[in-house]
Amino acid sequence: MKTSTVSLLCAASLLAACASTPDTAPAVAASGVQNEACNAAELKGQLAEAELACKQALDSAVKAGAKDELLSQRQYNLGRIKRLLGKHVEAETLYKQALATEEAALPRSDARIGRRLVELASALSAQGKWQEGSAYLERSLPLLHKMSDTSRTYSAEVLRQYARQLQGAEQAALGKRFMETAATLK
């Protein structure tokens, strides 16, 4: 009698736990659809629409308690759209979030971390924060070779931009290193 009562209580507890666990699949699926809408709008040059869709994709991923890799990608995507819209302070915040999320993710992706560092440096340069941005860009240097061709091409341009800015300044040696690295990324 005691065994069946205990078994019944365990079964009831399991059912209650299952009933209280939210199904996150719809929110993750919605995030994917919204992310596709963001990408499509960006390709059409409709950045305001892309911004809204990317924001919804990020919100859905957060609501779903998505894994770090997906959350980082949604933060990064929205940051990229914000940068394209000239909303550099908002882009900076999102890139910092995406970087922190990506660095905490398991497994870590050096390529994604590198890309987030470069994008963050780009958003900072647009605000005149060259000193802060150069620290992030310098951190990206050992990761650049792990990035896609497109990302390396973009990184080379950001490196050249920083190199020109740092010429003649106290960080001239770092600027020279950025220029040399950019030349190897072609």
PyMOL commands that set and color helices and strands:
alter all, ss='L'
color gray80, all
select helices_A, chain A and resi 2-20+25-43+47-64+68-84+88-104+110-125+130-146+149-166+172-184
alter helices_A, ss='H'
color red, helices_A
deselect
rebuild
show_as cartoon
